[in-house]
């Protein structure tokens, strides 16, 4: 990575390249790659057709789903940590947050898959954990609690990603709150079909149907 010339930098060509790299890293479809390597075929033809860990779990391979989850979380955290370490702030925003946003966009709209990717929940969690660990931990805790009580992966994601900017704002982490808020809006967009099914009472629960997240 290119070194930061000072504690506050602008959008230099090197930083723009790093953000673009974040998008490309985010667009690596680990769920698709792992299921193909395991001989399970194209994950996009299974269950909901999503490339994320929840749909990989529908193959019945829990280890593969766990690996997908860790890799999707990891790519979000890694990009944020590397870019933050090398560039610091762009104006009032940590450069890592810009790269993190790009990573989630890469996961949701990967160039390799005609821009049809996942819903970005795990990668968003990674971005939050990498940018400010307590905010990420609160989001993860909210997901686990909601999923345990209601058994809806999509509802857990929406609750978790709504809790993140609220908590970040409450502790005064304004840049993280703004980035988390943007990621929440993106998540609402990618979950719009799930929201409709939740309202209609047709959303499958975790471990249930095949058309959910």
Secondary structure, 3 states (H helix, E strand, C coil): CCCCCCCECCCCHHHHHHHHHHHHHHCCCHHHHHHHHCCCCCHHHCCCCCCCHHHHHCCCCHHHHHHHHHHHHHHHHHHHHHHHHHHCEECCEEHHHHHHHHHHHHHHCCHHHCCCCCCCHHHHHHHHHHHCHHHHHHHHHHHHHHHHHHCCHHHHHHHHHHHHHHHHHHCCCHHHHHHHHHHHHHHHHHCHHHHHHHHHCCCCCCCCCCCCC
